[in-house]
């Protein structure tokens, strides 16, 4: 099972950058942004501001994964 990497351009802190993510991560990011009533670009900006030295694409993947894990834990679906 493979997913194509999709590259998108966004503005973060006033500069344009390209982010490469697999489509399921873009979908997860859109879902989270919708739930938080933010634009995807704003959410990426927040992730960027908190990522430290971590690569932005990796930080986004971890953010989406952690969101899923939190929601599953809240439902009692994971330990």
C-alpha positions, -999 to +999 in steps of 0.1 A: +000+000+000+016+032-011+005+068-012+018+094-036+036+124-020+018+156-028+037+189-028+018+221-019+030+256-015+019+277+016+028+310+032+042+308+067+053+339+086+053+359+054+073+336+032+063+309+007+075+273+013+066+239-003+055+210+019+055+174+007+031+151+024+012+119+015-024+126+007-038+110+039-018+135+060-032+164+039-066+150+045-060+147+083-046+183+083-078+196+066-100+177+090-082+191+121-082+226+106-120+223+100-126+211+136-105+239+150-121+264+127-088+274+112-074+275+077-049+248+068-023+275+063-030+289+099-027+254+114+006+248+095+018+281+109+010+270+144+028+237+139+058+255+124+060+278+154+061+249+178+083+224+159+118+234+171+145+218+150+122+192+135+116+191+097+082+208+090+068+178+070+078+154+098+063+178+124+030+178+105+029+140+102+035+137+140+009+164+147-017+145+127-008+112+143-009+126+178-043+142+171-056+108+160-041+091+190-057+116+214-091+112+198-089+074+200-078+076+236-107+099+244-130+072+230-112+045+249-100+028+217-063+028+226-043+024+259 
